[in-house]
Structures are given as structure tokens and as C-alpha cells.
Amino acid sequence: MFLSLFLLCCCNREVSIEIGDPKDYAVFLNIPDTLNSSKLQRKLDFWETKYQQNPTQYPYLNKLGELYENKFVLDGKIESLKKAERFYQKVLIEVDSSQVNTLHSLCRNYISQHKFKECLPLLKKATQNGHKLGVTHQILFDVHLELGNRKEAKRFLDYLKNPKDFNYLIRKSKWEDHEGNLNGAIRFLEVAKQIAEKQNNNYLKIWSYSNLGDYYGHQGNISKAYNYYLKTLQLDPNNNYVLKRIAWIQYAQNNNPVEANRILDTIFKRKKTPDLYLFKAELAAYTNDSISSSKYENKFFKLANNPEYGVMYDSHKATLLAVTNPEKALELALKEVSNRPTAMAYDLLAWCYFKNNEHTKALQIIKNHVDGFTFEPLALLHTAIIYKALNKFPNKVALIKKELNEAAFELGPIIFNKVKSL
């Protein structure tokens, strides 16, 4: 009853004109997540008891896997995600290796862990089974795009084509963004949002609003991004991802690291994940607090080096180590390309070669795998820095700098300073 009244009040609140007025989201910072945690724990206890009483019922295992993935979203603990993985694996090993729902669930779990290649044999089994083939094709698109297999991703996107289907539209949107057509990506996602609203499906609305917030942020339309983040919170008051994005607005748009830190401190009370420590480190560096910045980077490494995280934070590690330990960074970048040969992985590899003074290799990788293959601002920046340092393609450097002048918000103040020096 309290939650219903709370959401009603939130939906009727007027958002201030100022972008990032703390009054807009204060109520969401003051909500303890104990209600959700307690409710989820009760469900876990219930299904674990049922499974212990009847261990031959594999649907119980699937349910437990789903609940532990929900727990991971809530608490950020990698152990929760790994528990879900083990439940799904148990079904496939002990009950039915071609159980399509479980194959799909395990794939989504692997995607969260950045174990994309491990998805392919599972999806092959799901395809051979033939049940829920449309869902299999959706996940195949997702996986191939994450692996940099553009032709395969496009093939499965074409299989899915249906301009009235939410699941097709969000993937078409992702494809357009991947191809550098941000306006097209927003256009398709806005259509998907309308479908979600027409169906009054809160899960789909939350997904649409939060992703539109990201897209409009990339576009530089911070006002729209901010309002979509607030709309997300009105439906999902404990959405820590969106709160983190609002913290980024305070930092990158409003030049207010104090407020950004205040928001992060609230999230830290609910969950502690490596990416939050990185954000804290950047905020400290921005305020010239090198001691705190190093402290948070060390906390990032301590947490991210937990073997259960696997490769999830290898690219983040390599980016930091490129400055302090370029040889180790190069080792991680090579592994990242092996696991996930995308343009962004190759960008990281080129950057690490550059930091190791292997300029010829860096230039070759940029030309063959990065320049023209991705439109992400960080990759464009690395490309321009490498070209400029090696006295190559001055006209391209000038064009990239002009384009990056529109990416100040996305890059953040510290990295954007490198754009100014091009």
C-alpha cells in the first residue's frame, strides 16, 4: 500500500526546469532497498525449500536461477550471478541438455558475464530444438553483435524484422547505434517505447525509458536524457543504474562532483560494484585529490580481480594499466580481442600497443579494425591521438576533433581535456 501511494505521488510530481535539481530525485535516494531485498529473500527461501523437498523438479532450479539473477541486479554481488549460472547448468547436465528455456536463461547469464562465445553452442542446441526459435534468433543477434560478427548479426536481425514488434525494434535501434546512426537508433526506440506504453508493460517501459536516457545523453540532449531517467525512477525507484547516470549528469554536465558523490554514496549503501569505484576515482581525480583517486582505483582492482568476475572488467583494467603497467595492459587487451573481437576491443589493443611504444602495430590495428568501424568517442579520440603522434592523416585528426567537440558530456571533463589538446 505504501509503495503504491509512493509511486502515485512520484508520477504526479512536477520536474523542475533545471537539469539535475536534487529535489527531483531526492525521494529516490531516501528509499531503503530493504523492502525489495526482504521480499526477494523470502522468495528465495520458499523455492529453495521446495527444491530441497523435491530435488527432481527442474522447474524449481530455473526459478532459483531467475531469482538469483534478480538478486545480482539488486546487490551487485557476482556470487549471485554465478549461483544462477550453476542452477541453469545443473538443469542442462542432469535433466535435459536441450531444454530451450534453460538454454536461453544460461545465455543471458553468460551475456551478463561477457562470456559471449560460450553462448554459441547453447544457441545451436536451441536452434536444433526449434522451440521458441524467435527468441533464439533475438539472442543470436545480441551475441553476434557483441562478438563483432556484423554479417551474422544483420542476418538474424533480418529474420526478426517486424516493425510492430518491441523486441525487433529495440534490436534495430541497437543496430543503428552500432552503425553510427544515433538519430535512427532514437527513432526506432521511441517507437518501441510507444508499444510499451500502449501495452502498459512496466518492464518494457523501464527498459525503454532508461535506454532512451542513454541515447539522448549520447546525442547531447541532456534535458531529455534526464527526464527519461526520472520517468524510469518513477516506475523503478531502486534503479541504481539510472541513479548512477544522474550522478554522471551532475559531474559531466553540471560540474558538480559533490552532488555526484552524494548520489554514489547512496548507491554504495545498496551495492558495491567495481564500476562504482572507478566513478569515485574519476571524481576524486577531477577535484585533484590524487590520494583518494588512487585509493578508489585500488579498491576497484581488489574487487574486480575476484576470479568469479572472469573477463567482465578486463577492458577497464587494461585502460588503467596502460598508464601504470603497459605490458600487463597489453596482455589483457590481447585476451579481450581473443574473447570479443569488436572494434572497441581492437581500439583498446591499439592503445595498449601505442602505450608500449609499438607504434607500427598500433597504427596498423587502427587502420584495419577501428577507423571507420566504430563511432564511439573514446575510440575516435585514441585514433586521433595516435594519428597525430605519428604525423599521419592530419585532415582526419581535424575532422575527429570537430566531431568530438560534441561529445564533451559522454567523455566527461577529464578525458575531454585530451580532445582540446589535439
C-alpha positions in Angstrom: 0.0 0.0 0.0 2.8 2.4 1.0 4.7 1.7 -2.3 1.5 2.2 -4.4 0.9 5.6 -2.7 4.6 6.5 -3.1 4.6 5.7 -6.8 1.4 7.7 -7.3 3.0 10.7 -5.7 6.1 10.4 -7.8 4.1 10.2 -11.0 2.3 13.4 -10.1 5.4 15.3 -9.2 6.4 18.2 -11.5 10.0 18.0 -12.7 11.9 21.3 -12.3 13.2 23.1 -15.4 16.8 23.0 -14.1 18.6 19.8 -15.2 19.6 17.9 -12.1 17.8 19.7 -9.4 18.3 17.4 -6.4 14.7 17.9 -5.4 13.7 16.0 -8.5 15.2 12.7 -7.3 15.7 13.3 -3.5 12.9 10.9 -2.7 14.6 8.1 -4.6 17.8 8.5 -2.7 15.9 8.1 0.6 14.2 4.8 -0.2 15.9 1.9 1.6 16.2 -1.2 -0.6 15.4 -3.4 2.4 11.8 -3.9 1.2 12.9 -5.3 -2.1 15.8 -7.3 -0.5 13.5 -8.9 2.1 10.8 -9.7 -0.4 13.4 -11.4 -2.7 14.9 -13.3 0.1 11.5 -14.7 1.1 11.0 -15.9 -2.4 14.5 -17.5 -2.4 13.8 -19.2 0.9 10.5 -20.5 -0.4 11.9 -22.0 -3.6 15.0 -23.4 -2.0 12.8 -25.2 0.5 10.6 -26.6 -2.3 13.7 -27.8 -4.2 15.2 -29.5 -1.2 11.9 -31.3 -0.6 11.6 -32.4 -4.2 15.1 -32.2 -6.0 13.8 -33.9 -9.2 11.7 -30.8 -10.1 13.9 -28.9 -12.5 11.5 -26.0 -12.9 12.5 -25.2 -9.3 16.1 -24.8 -10.4 15.1 -22.5 -13.2 13.1 -20.4 -10.8 16.0 -20.2 -8.4 18.3 -19.2 -11.2 15.9 -16.4 -12.1 15.7 -15.2 -8.5 19.5 -15.2 -8.1 19.9 -13.1 -11.2 17.4 -10.6 -9.7 19.5 -10.7 -6.6 22.6 -9.8 -8.6 20.7 -6.8 -10.1 19.8 -5.7 -6.5 23.1 -6.4 -4.6 25.7 -6.4 -7.4 27.4 -9.4 -5.9 29.0 -11.6 -8.6 28.3 -14.6 -6.4 24.6 -14.2 -7.0 25.1 -14.3 -10.8 27.4 -17.3 -10.5 24.8 -19.2 -8.4 22.2 -18.6 -11.1 24.7 -20.0 -13.7 25.2 -23.2 -11.7 21.4 -23.7 -11.3 20.9 -23.5 -15.1 23.9 -25.7 -15.8 22.5 -28.3 -13.4 19.3 -28.5 -15.3 21.1 -29.0 -18.6 23.5 -31.5 -17.3 21.2 -33.6 -15.1 17.8 -33.2 -16.7 17.7 -32.1 -20.3 20.6 -30.7 -22.3 18.2 -29.3 -25.0 15.7 -27.6 -22.6 15.2 -24.3 -24.6 14.1 -22.1 -21.8 17.1 -23.0 -19.7 19.4 -22.6 -22.7 18.1 -19.1 -23.2 18.4 -18.3 -19.5 22.0 -19.5 -19.3 22.9 -17.5 -22.5 21.5 -14.3 -20.9 23.5 -15.1 -17.8 26.7 -15.6 -19.9 26.0 -12.3 -21.7 25.9 -10.5 -18.2 29.3 -12.1 -17.6 30.7 -11.2 -21.1 31.1 -14.8 -21.9 29.7 -14.4 -25.4 31.4 -17.2 -27.2 30.1 -19.7 -24.7 26.6 -18.8 -25.8 27.0 -20.0 -29.4 27.0 -23.8 -28.7 24.0 -23.3 -26.4 22.1 -21.4 -29.1 23.0 -24.0 -31.7 21.2 -26.6 -29.5 18.2 -24.3 -29.0 18.1 -23.8 -32.8 18.1 -27.6 -33.4 15.3 -28.0 -30.8 13.2 -25.5 -32.8 11.1 -24.4 -29.8 10.9 -20.6 -29.4 13.0 -20.0 -32.4 12.2 -16.3 -32.5 13.7 -15.8 -29.0 16.8 -17.8 -30.1 17.2 -15.5 -33.1 16.9 -12.5 -30.8 19.7 -13.8 -28.5 21.8 -14.8 -31.6 21.6 -11.2 -32.8 22.7 -9.9 -29.4 25.6 -12.3 -29.1 26.9 -11.8 -32.7 26.8 -8.0 -32.3 28.7 -8.3 -29.1 31.3 -10.5 -30.8 31.7 -8.1 -33.7 30.2 -10.5 -36.2 28.3 -7.8 -38.1 27.1 -10.0 -41.0 25.7 -12.7 -38.7 24.1 -10.1 -36.5 22.4 -8.5 -39.5 21.3 -11.8 -40.8 19.4 -12.6 -37.6 18.1 -9.0 -37.4 16.5 -9.6 -40.8 14.9 -12.8 -39.6 13.3 -10.8 -36.8 12.0 -8.0 -38.9 8.6 -6.8 -37.8 8.2 -3.0 -37.3 5.4 -3.6 -34.8 7.3 -5.9 -32.5 9.0 -4.4 -29.5 11.9 -7.0 -29.5 12.7 -6.3 -33.1 12.6 -2.5 -32.7 15.0 -2.4 -29.7 17.4 -4.5 -31.7 17.0 -2.4 -34.8 17.7 0.6 -32.6 20.9 -1.1 -31.2 22.0 -1.9 -34.8 21.5 1.7 -35.9 23.5 3.0 -33.0 26.3 0.4 -33.8 26.3 1.7 -37.3 26.7 5.3 -36.2 23.2 6.4 -36.9 22.2 7.7 -33.5 19.2 9.6 -34.7 17.9 6.4 -36.3 18.5 4.5 -33.1 16.5 7.0 -31.1 13.7 7.0 -33.7 13.3 3.2 -33.5 13.5 3.1 -29.7 10.8 5.9 -29.5 8.5 3.6 -31.5 9.3 0.7 -29.2 8.5 3.0 -26.2 5.1 3.7 -27.7 4.4 0.0 -27.9 5.5 -0.5 -24.3 3.2 2.4 -23.2 0.3 1.1 -25.2 0.7 -2.3 -23.6 1.2 -0.6 -20.2 4.0 -3.0 -19.6 6.2 -1.6 -16.8 9.2 -3.8 -17.5 9.3 -2.7 -21.2 8.7 0.9 -20.2 11.6 0.9 -17.7 13.8 -0.7 -20.4 12.7 1.9 -23.0 13.0 5.0 -20.7 16.4 4.1 -19.3 17.9 3.3 -22.8 16.4 6.5 -24.3 18.0 8.4 -21.5 21.3 6.9 -22.6 20.8 7.6 -26.2 19.7 11.2 -25.7 22.8 11.6 -23.4 25.0 10.4 -26.3 23.2 12.9 -28.6 23.9 15.7 -26.2 20.2 16.3 -25.4 20.8 16.2 -21.6 17.4 17.6 -20.7 15.6 14.7 -22.5 18.0 12.2 -21.1 17.4 13.5 -17.6 13.6 13.4 -17.9 13.7 9.9 -19.2 15.8 8.8 -16.2 13.3 10.4 -13.9 10.5 8.6 -15.7 12.4 5.4 -15.1 12.7 6.0 -11.4 9.0 6.7 -11.1 8.4 3.1 -12.2 11.5 1.6 -10.6 12.5 3.7 -7.6 15.5 1.5 -6.7 17.1 1.6 -10.2 20.7 2.1 -9.3 21.9 2.2 -12.9 19.7 5.3 -13.6 20.8 7.0 -10.3 24.4 6.5 -11.5 23.6 8.1 -14.8 22.1 11.1 -12.9 25.3 11.3 -11.0 27.1 11.5 -14.3 24.9 14.4 -15.3 25.9 16.2 -12.1 29.5 15.6 -12.9 29.8 15.9 -16.7 27.0 18.5 -17.3 26.7 20.5 -14.1 30.3 20.5 -12.9 29.0 19.3 -9.5 31.2 16.4 -8.3 30.0 16.9 -4.7 26.4 16.1 -5.7 27.6 13.2 -7.9 29.5 11.8 -5.0 26.4 12.1 -2.8 24.3 10.1 -5.2 27.1 7.4 -5.5 27.3 7.2 -1.7 23.6 6.3 -1.7 24.1 3.6 -4.2 27.1 2.3 -2.2 24.8 1.6 0.7 22.8 -0.8 -1.6 25.6 -2.4 -3.6 29.3 -2.2 -4.2 30.4 -3.0 -7.8 33.8 -2.3 -9.4 32.4 0.3 -11.8 31.3 2.5 -8.9 34.8 2.6 -7.5 36.0 3.7 -10.9 33.5 6.5 -11.0 34.6 7.5 -7.5 38.2 7.5 -8.7 37.4 9.8 -11.6 35.5 12.3 -9.4 38.5 12.4 -7.0 40.9 13.0 -9.9 38.7 15.7 -11.2 39.0 17.5 -7.8 42.7 17.0 -7.8 42.5 14.5 -4.9 45.1 12.1 -6.2 45.3 10.2 -2.9 41.6 9.4 -2.9 41.7 8.6 -6.6 44.4 6.0 -6.1 42.6 4.6 -3.2 39.4 4.0 -5.2 41.4 2.6 -8.1 43.0 0.1 -5.7 39.5 -0.8 -4.4 38.4 -1.3 -8.0 41.3 -3.7 -8.7 40.8 -5.6 -5.4 37.1 -6.2 -6.2 37.4 -6.8 -10.0 40.3 -9.2 -9.5 37.9 -11.6 -7.8 38.2 -14.7 -10.2 34.4 -15.0 -10.3 34.2 -11.8 -12.3 36.2 -13.6 -15.1 36.7 -11.2 -18.0 33.9 -8.7 -17.1 36.3 -5.9 -16.2 39.4 -6.8 -18.3 38.9 -3.8 -20.6 38.6 -1.4 -17.6 41.7 -2.9 -16.0 43.7 -2.6 -19.3 42.7 1.0 -19.7 44.0 1.9 -16.2 47.1 -0.3 -16.5 48.0 1.3 -19.9 49.3 4.2 -17.8 51.0 2.4 -15.0 51.8 -1.1 -16.3 51.6 -1.1 -20.1 52.9 -4.6 -20.6 50.2 -6.1 -18.3 47.6 -3.9 -20.1 48.7 -5.3 -23.5 48.3 -8.8 -22.1 44.7 -8.1 -21.1 43.9 -6.3 -24.3 45.1 -9.3 -26.4 42.9 -11.5 -24.3 40.0 -9.1 -24.8 40.4 -9.2 -28.6 40.5 -13.0 -28.5 37.3 -13.2 -26.4 35.5 -10.4 -28.2 37.0 -9.2 -31.4 34.9 -6.0 -31.7 36.1 -2.6 -33.0 36.2 -1.4 -29.4 38.4 -4.3 -28.3 40.8 -3.6 -31.2 40.8 0.1 -30.1 41.9 -1.0 -26.7 44.6 -3.2 -28.2 45.9 -0.4 -30.4 46.0 2.0 -27.5 48.0 -0.5 -25.4 50.5 -1.1 -28.2 50.8 2.7 -28.5 51.5 2.9 -24.8 54.1 0.2 -25.2 55.8 2.3 -27.9 54.9 -0.3 -30.6 53.7 2.4 -32.9 53.7 0.5 -36.1 51.4 -2.2 -34.6 49.1 0.4 -33.1 48.7 2.2 -36.4 48.1 -1.0 -38.3 45.3 -2.0 -35.9 43.7 1.4 -36.0 43.6 1.4 -39.8 42.4 -2.2 -40.2 39.9 -2.6 -37.3 39.0 0.7 -35.7 38.9 3.7 -38.1 35.5 3.6 -39.8 34.4 0.5 -37.8 33.2 2.3 -34.7 31.9 5.7 -33.9 32.4 5.6 -30.1 34.0 8.8 -28.8 36.8 7.1 -26.9 37.9 5.1 -30.0 37.8 8.3 -32.1 39.9 10.0 -29.5 42.5 7.2 -29.4 42.6 7.2 -33.2 43.2 10.9 -33.4 45.9 10.8 -30.7 47.8 8.0 -32.5 47.5 9.6 -35.9 48.7 13.0 -34.5 51.6 11.4 -32.6 52.8 9.6 -35.7 52.1 12.5 -38.0 49.5 10.6 -40.0 46.3 11.9 -41.7 46.2 15.5 -40.2 42.9 16.1 -42.0 41.3 13.2 -40.3 42.6 14.4 -36.9 41.0 17.8 -37.5 37.7 16.1 -38.5 37.7 13.8 -35.5 38.4 16.8 -33.2 35.5 18.6 -34.6 33.2 15.6 -34.1 34.5 15.1 -30.6 33.7 18.6 -29.6 30.1 17.4 -29.5 31.0 14.5 -27.1 32.0 16.5 -24.0 29.2 15.1 -21.9 29.8 11.5 -23.0 33.5 11.6 -22.4 33.5 13.5 -19.2 35.7 16.5 -18.3 38.9 14.7 -17.7 39.0 12.8 -21.0 37.6 15.7 -22.9 40.7 17.8 -21.9 42.6 15.4 -24.2 40.3 16.4 -27.1 41.2 20.1 -26.5 44.9 19.3 -26.9 44.5 17.6 -30.3 
